């Protein structure tokens, strides 16, 4: 979608998923399209395990397609601007409020949910305050300390886009560095955000080297990682020490690959690596019909059976078999799951 603008007409959004690599071959791939509604769209991601699912996302106005010409959804280049700036909206708050907000505000009561916006003062209750000090309490030069964060440049770039702080391309080094720093460090719920100093590579007194490095930053293919240096502490947000000239320091170092190295795989449209479910390990559940315990040895397992991928049949039932341990005790059974409509299930 075009951030902050009203679309003249709805557009088609195209998504492609490439599932985790298996051995030396690429796993299954799938793709699908969705048409926006009021500039919004929804694409269901496949269920997979691991952290290597590749997700390509682009949008296009189909009324502008040329007849007889095949449309290219995904192009492997970062020199062209995407047709539309598309960002993901995650189902959780992107930015939190200042720390002291949570010390004075309670969650709304269920019966007062409808009046949550107008009845805020009624639910305010001052809680006991906790003050946390660092060992020295001294502001330090942020460049003289190890980085607070080191992020892959492509991941940082995607994070800033989805936070709505940068469009779907790199405008310049300053905007990229500042947007990344604010998306990871700054608390966007306050009136003032920390100032940010951006430099390319390692600080150098050589002007020619600095200009050369800044020119390379305009390409994602050249960017390796982003270093963020800061003395920002979320617990101090809202305190007198964080007002006006007391705002925390933030510096961002955009690190490029050493010549002639470059990043493999940069794209005109969105390209992300999506996190998946953790890969399950095979749970130890002995089969004593095949091999019995040696004489005198005992089985003291506490968990007799565990299955993270148990599927129910059409009647909502599943049959499981397991062997008991060497003790005769009461067995406790717990089941947790998720229905096809997303409803969470639990029983004991």
Protein Blocks (a to p, Z undefined) as FASTA:
>chain_A
ZZhiacfbdcddddddddddehjbccdddddddddeehiacddddddedjkbccdddddd
fklpcehiacdfbacdfkbccfbdcddddfbdfbdcdfklmmmcccddfklmmmmmmmmm
mmgccddddddddfkopacdfklpccfbdcdfklmmmmmmmnopaccbdfblmlmmmmmm
mmmmmcckbfbdcdddddehjadfblklmmmmmmmmmpmklpmbdcdddfbdfklgoiak
lgcjlpccddddddddddfbdcehiafbdcddddddddddddddddfkloccdehiacfb
fblbdcfkbccdfkopacddddddfbdcddddddddddfkopacddZZ
